[in-house]
Amino acid sequence: MPNAVVVTNAVARNEAPVSREVSLDPALVPVISAALLYALSWILGCGSAASSAQKPAGGPSAHQQVSAASENIVDKIVPTNSGRRLTIEKMAQRTLTSLQFSNEEYGIAFDAPKGYLLKEGELPDMDRGLGYLGPVPMHFAEQGGVRLATVEPPTGVHLGTNFVNEFFTISALYGSNAESCGAFDIGPEFRGANVTRTVDSIPFHGVEESAAASMHQYTGTYLHGYAEDSCYEIGYGIATAGYGAMDGLKKVNNQAVLQKLERISDSLTIHPRQDEEVPAGSGASPKSESKD
């Protein structure tokens, strides 16, 4: 019965579906595994490249960002007013805003304004000095004074004014005594008011001076201080010329310039020699010890 056979087969197919097993050749397992690993590494590599492309060139890495954040936190935690930190900041500020001069032979040190010219030793003949009134002077009453340093402004300051030059100078005379140190070789016609000042615990006495010639004017102050067989001289002043002789020429503020120069002496330190060694170039002879 053909029809019966067909029904039976159909029923048989519905009740017991045919199942098939797929067997994988063992030789193909390594090949498939390698292909899957390659595909996975390629996908991860593309993702990393896309992330790098989105990050700005030269930007900090995550590690750098974490380190910077840690440093900021530490800076906030550490007190900013510690003595050591304030000392370092003060020294750095001093270096940025001033020039330092020191002379170990005479124990002299001071700070000059940044941008000014610091000239050690004797001044050259071509120095601007006091204009037509001559070079920057020393005013020891005795011979043998040694100029240690001079501070002058750079060329071109106070353009359009009657300014010629300003200076701060310091000199020393070894082998002096207190009486001779108090004397100045300044004529009475050039002397002004007496001046007294204490510099690094050493009393200084001096005089204001002024002069005029050939349309040049000069105003300055010189002081002497005595310590340990040495006479120290501080001098500062300003020279001007031609005010009123040319239209549009302005008058420089002499008082402001002198006050700025005077502040240099506030940084001055003096440590007189304590031994019998004669400073080089002083012109003095070593002291002989008395024998009984």
C-alpha positions in Angstrom: 0.0 0.0 0.0 1.9 3.0 -1.2 -0.2 5.6 0.5 0.2 3.9 3.9 3.9 3.9 3.5 4.0 7.6 2.8 2.0 8.4 5.9 4.1 6.2 8.0 7.3 7.8 6.9 5.9 11.3 7.4 4.8 10.4 10.9 8.1 8.8 11.5 9.8 12.1 10.4 7.7 14.1 12.8 8.2 12.0 15.8 11.8 11.3 15.4 13.7 14.2 13.6 16.8 13.2 11.9 19.9 14.6 13.9 23.3 15.0 12.2 26.7 15.2 14.0 29.5 17.3 12.5 33.0 16.1 13.3 35.9 18.6 13.2 39.1 17.5 11.7 41.8 17.8 14.5 44.3 19.1 12.0 42.1 22.2 11.5 42.0 23.2 15.2 45.4 25.1 15.3 44.6 26.9 12.1 41.2 28.2 13.3 42.7 29.2 16.7 45.5 31.2 15.1 43.0 32.9 12.8 40.8 33.9 15.8 43.7 35.3 17.8 44.9 37.3 14.8 41.4 38.8 14.3 41.2 39.7 18.0 44.6 41.4 18.0 43.8 43.4 14.8 40.5 44.6 16.4 42.3 45.7 19.6 45.1 47.4 17.6 42.6 49.4 15.6 40.9 50.6 18.8 44.2 51.7 20.3 45.2 53.6 17.1 41.9 55.4 17.1 42.4 56.4 20.8 45.9 57.8 20.0 44.6 59.8 17.0 42.0 61.5 19.2 44.6 62.5 21.9 46.4 65.9 21.0 50.0 65.6 19.9 52.4 66.1 22.7 49.7 65.9 25.4 50.6 64.5 28.8 50.2 60.9 29.4 47.9 59.5 32.0 50.9 58.8 34.2 52.1 62.4 33.8 48.6 63.7 34.6 48.5 61.7 37.8 52.0 62.9 38.8 51.0 66.5 38.1 47.9 66.1 40.2 49.9 64.6 43.0 52.4 67.5 43.0 49.6 70.0 43.1 48.1 68.2 46.1 51.6 68.1 47.8 52.1 71.8 47.1 48.7 72.6 48.8 49.6 70.4 51.8 53.2 71.6 52.4 53.2 75.1 54.1 54.5 77.7 51.7 55.8 80.0 54.4 58.5 77.7 55.7 61.8 79.4 56.6 63.8 77.5 54.1 61.4 78.1 51.2 61.3 81.9 52.0 65.1 82.0 52.1 65.3 80.3 48.7 62.7 82.6 47.2 64.5 85.7 48.6 67.8 84.6 47.1 66.2 83.9 43.8 64.5 87.3 43.8 67.8 89.0 44.7 69.5 87.3 41.8 66.8 88.5 39.4 66.7 92.1 40.5 70.4 92.9 41.4 74.0 92.5 40.6 76.3 91.3 43.4 79.8 92.7 44.1 82.2 91.4 46.7 85.9 92.0 47.5 87.4 89.7 50.0 90.6 91.7 50.5 88.7 94.6 52.0 85.6 92.7 53.1 83.2 94.7 51.0 80.0 93.5 49.4 76.8 95.1 48.0 74.0 94.8 45.5 73.6 97.0 42.5 70.4 97.4 40.5 69.9 94.9 37.6 70.6 96.4 34.3 73.2 98.9 35.6 77.0 98.7 34.8 79.2 97.3 37.6 82.8 98.4 37.1 85.5 96.9 39.3 88.7 98.8 40.1 89.8 102.1 38.7 87.6 103.8 36.0 88.9 104.2 32.5 89.7 107.6 31.1 86.7 107.3 28.7 84.3 107.0 31.6 81.4 109.5 31.5 82.3 110.8 35.0 80.8 114.2 35.8 80.8 115.4 32.2 82.9 118.6 31.8 83.4 118.7 35.6 85.9 115.8 35.4 86.0 112.1 36.5 84.2 110.5 39.4 86.3 111.6 42.3 87.8 110.0 45.5 87.9 112.4 48.4 90.5 110.9 50.8 92.7 113.5 52.4 95.6 111.1 52.3 97.2 109.3 49.3 96.8 105.6 48.8 93.1 105.2 48.3 91.9 102.3 46.2 88.7 102.4 44.2 87.0 99.0 44.6 83.8 99.3 42.5 81.6 101.8 40.7 78.0 101.5 39.6 76.7 103.5 36.6 73.6 103.3 34.4 73.6 101.9 30.9 73.8 104.3 28.0 70.5 105.7 26.8 68.7 106.1 30.1 66.7 109.3 30.7 66.6 110.2 27.0 65.2 113.6 26.2 66.4 115.1 29.6 69.4 117.0 30.8 70.9 113.8 32.3 74.6 113.2 31.9 75.5 110.5 34.4 74.9 109.0 37.8 77.2 106.9 40.0 77.7 105.0 43.2 81.3 104.3 44.1 83.1 102.7 47.0 86.8 103.0 47.9 89.1 102.0 50.7 92.3 103.4 52.3 94.3 100.9 54.3 96.7 102.0 57.1 94.6 105.1 58.0 93.5 106.3 61.4 90.2 107.7 62.7 91.3 111.3 62.6 92.6 111.4 59.0 89.6 109.3 57.9 87.3 112.0 58.9 88.9 114.5 56.5 87.9 115.2 52.9 89.8 116.9 50.1 86.7 118.9 49.2 87.1 122.7 49.0 84.8 124.7 51.2 83.1 126.4 48.2 81.8 123.0 47.1 80.6 121.8 50.5 77.0 121.6 51.6 75.3 120.0 54.6 77.0 117.5 56.8 75.7 113.9 56.6 75.8 111.1 59.2 74.8 107.5 58.5 75.4 104.0 59.9 76.4 101.3 57.5 76.6 97.7 58.7 77.1 99.0 62.3 80.0 101.3 61.3 79.3 105.1 61.7 79.9 107.1 58.5 80.3 110.9 58.5 80.3 113.0 55.3 79.2 116.0 53.4 77.1 116.9 50.5 78.9 118.6 47.6 77.9 120.5 44.4 79.7 122.1 41.5 78.8 123.8 38.2 80.8 124.8 35.1 80.4 124.8 31.3 76.6 124.3 31.6 77.2 121.2 33.6 76.0 120.7 37.2 76.8 118.1 39.8 75.3 117.1 43.1 76.6 114.3 45.3 77.3 113.0 48.7 80.6 111.5 50.1 80.9 109.6 53.5 83.9 108.1 55.4 83.8 105.3 57.9 86.7 103.9 59.9 87.2 100.4 61.2 90.3 98.2 61.8 93.0 100.5 60.3 90.9 101.1 57.1 89.0 104.1 56.0 86.0 103.3 53.8 84.6 105.8 51.4 81.1 105.8 49.9 80.2 108.3 47.2 77.2 108.8 45.0 75.9 111.6 42.8 74.3 112.9 39.5 75.6 115.1 36.8 73.3 117.1 34.4 73.8 119.6 31.6 72.1 122.0 29.2 68.7 122.3 31.0 66.9 125.3 29.4 69.4 125.6 26.6 67.3 123.5 24.2 63.6 123.6 23.6 61.8 120.5 24.7 64.6 119.3 27.0 63.2 118.0 30.3 64.8 118.2 33.7 65.6 114.9 35.3 64.4 114.3 38.9 67.7 114.6 40.7 66.2 113.7 44.1 64.7 110.5 42.8 68.0 109.5 41.2 70.0 110.2 44.4 67.5 108.3 46.6 67.9 105.2 44.3 71.7 105.4 44.5 71.5 105.8 48.3 69.5 102.6 48.6 72.6 100.7 47.3 74.3 101.5 50.5 71.5 99.8 52.4 72.7 96.5 51.0 76.4 97.2 51.8 78.2 94.9 54.2 81.7 95.6 55.6 83.9 93.1 57.4 87.2 94.8 58.2 90.4 92.8 58.1 91.4 91.3 61.5 95.0 90.3 60.6 98.2 92.2 59.7 98.2 91.3 56.0 98.3 94.4 53.8 95.7 94.4 51.0 97.2 94.2 47.5 97.5 97.6 45.9 96.9 99.5 49.1 100.3 101.2 49.0 100.6 100.7 52.8 103.5 99.0 54.5 103.1 96.1 56.9 103.1 97.1 60.6 106.1 96.1 62.5 105.7 94.6 66.0 107.3 96.5 68.8 110.1 94.7 70.6 111.0 95.3 74.3 
